[in-house]
Amino acid sequence: QLNLVESGGGSVQAGGSLRLSCAASDYTFSRDCVAWFRQAPGKEREGVAALFTGGDGNIYYRDSVKGRFTISQDNTKNTVYLQMHSLNTEDTAMYYCAADLRRRCGPRWFDKALFDSWGQGTQVTVSS
């Protein structure tokens, strides 16, 4: 129901960096769970990272990106970011921004069924 727009994807060599952005065109993030998911061809969509825009101190990452990816928000720009460093070929996927409005992320943040707002995705391709 919410218009989310991702940007920042592209092609990069292994070891490189990208920063993805998620913006809402008709909504101001306030107290919402905003998450990044990704989906590689033939695989299930999986949670990458999530935060609560109300700032409850809980930030979530899947194990494979811990130490490499950082999710953050810029309230002045109404944007949630995913900064990705040390990219490898296993990170190649379509990356989606998702929002569960007016709810904290909670322990099942990675459950895509909880999110009713999705962007159209931005492609990240990592080559070796």
C-alpha positions as CSV (number, residue, x, y, z in Angstrom):
1,Q,0.0,0.0,0.0
2,L,3.0,2.2,0.4
3,N,5.1,3.4,-2.5
4,L,8.7,2.5,-1.8
5,V,11.5,3.2,-4.2
6,E,15.0,1.6,-4.0
7,S,18.1,2.9,-5.6
8,G,21.8,2.5,-5.6
9,G,22.1,-1.0,-7.1
10,G,24.6,-1.8,-9.8
11,S,27.5,-4.0,-10.9
12,V,30.6,-4.1,-8.8
13,Q,33.6,-6.4,-8.5
14,A,34.1,-8.6,-5.5
15,G,35.4,-6.6,-2.5
16,G,33.6,-3.5,-3.6
17,S,30.9,-1.4,-2.0
18,L,27.5,-0.1,-2.7
19,R,25.0,1.9,-0.8
20,L,21.3,1.2,-1.3
21,S,18.6,3.7,-0.5
22,C,14.9,3.2,0.3
23,A,12.6,6.2,0.2
24,A,8.9,6.5,0.6
25,S,7.3,8.9,-1.8
26,D,4.0,9.4,0.1
27,Y,4.8,8.6,3.7
28,T,7.1,9.8,6.5
29,F,8.8,7.0,8.4
30,S,8.3,7.5,12.1
31,R,7.7,4.3,14.0
32,D,7.9,1.6,11.4
33,C,9.9,-1.5,10.8
34,V,11.9,-1.1,7.6
35,A,13.9,-4.0,6.2
36,W,16.0,-5.1,3.3
37,F,15.4,-8.4,1.6
38,R,17.1,-10.0,-1.3
39,Q,16.3,-12.7,-3.8
40,A,18.6,-14.6,-6.1
41,P,17.3,-16.5,-9.1
42,G,15.7,-19.7,-8.0
43,K,15.9,-19.0,-4.3
44,E,13.5,-17.7,-1.7
45,R,13.5,-14.1,-0.7
46,E,15.5,-13.7,2.4
47,G,15.9,-11.0,5.0
48,V,19.1,-9.0,5.0
49,A,18.7,-6.4,7.7
50,A,16.0,-4.4,9.5
51,L,15.6,-1.5,11.8
52,F,12.8,0.3,13.6
53,T,12.6,3.9,12.5
54,G,11.4,4.9,15.9
55,G,14.8,4.0,17.3
56,D,14.2,1.2,19.8
57,G,17.8,0.1,19.7
58,N,17.2,-3.1,17.9
59,I,19.0,-3.7,14.6
60,Y,18.9,-7.0,12.9
61,Y,21.2,-8.7,10.3
62,R,21.4,-12.1,8.8
63,D,24.6,-13.8,9.9
64,S,26.2,-13.8,6.4
65,V,26.3,-10.0,6.2
66,K,27.2,-9.1,9.8
67,G,30.3,-7.0,9.8
68,R,29.9,-6.1,6.2
69,F,26.5,-4.4,5.9
70,T,25.1,-1.6,7.9
71,I,21.5,-0.5,7.9
72,S,20.8,3.1,8.9
73,Q,18.3,5.9,8.5
74,D,18.5,9.6,7.8
75,N,15.4,11.2,9.2
76,T,16.0,14.5,7.4
77,K,15.8,12.7,4.1
78,N,13.1,10.2,5.1
79,T,15.4,7.4,3.8
80,V,16.7,4.1,5.0
81,Y,20.1,2.9,3.7
82,L,21.9,-0.3,3.3
83,Q,25.7,0.3,3.2
84,M,27.4,-2.8,1.8
85,H,31.1,-3.4,2.0
86,S,33.3,-6.4,1.0
87,L,30.7,-7.6,-1.4
88,N,31.1,-11.1,-2.8
89,T,29.4,-13.1,-5.5
90,E,27.0,-14.6,-3.0
91,D,25.5,-11.1,-2.5
92,T,24.3,-11.0,-6.0
93,A,20.5,-10.6,-5.9
94,M,17.6,-8.3,-6.4
95,Y,17.4,-6.2,-3.3
96,Y,14.0,-5.1,-2.0
97,C,13.0,-2.6,0.6
98,A,10.0,-3.5,2.7
99,A,8.0,-1.8,5.5
100,D,5.8,-3.0,8.2
101,L,4.1,0.2,9.2
102,R,3.5,1.3,12.7
103,R,5.1,-1.9,14.1
104,R,8.4,-2.8,15.7
105,C,10.5,-5.3,13.8
106,G,10.5,-7.9,16.5
107,P,12.2,-11.3,16.6
108,R,10.6,-12.5,13.3
109,W,11.7,-9.5,11.3
110,F,12.9,-11.8,8.5
111,D,9.5,-13.2,7.9
112,K,8.5,-11.6,4.6
113,A,4.8,-12.3,5.2
114,L,4.8,-9.6,7.9
115,F,5.6,-6.9,5.4
116,D,2.8,-5.4,3.3
117,S,4.7,-2.6,1.5
118,W,7.5,-3.4,-1.0
119,G,9.6,-1.6,-3.5
120,Q,10.2,-2.9,-7.0
121,G,13.8,-3.9,-6.2
122,T,17.2,-2.8,-7.3
123,Q,19.7,-5.3,-8.8
124,V,23.1,-5.9,-7.2
125,T,25.5,-7.9,-9.2
126,V,28.9,-8.8,-7.9
127,S,31.5,-10.3,-10.2
128,S,34.7,-12.0,-9.4
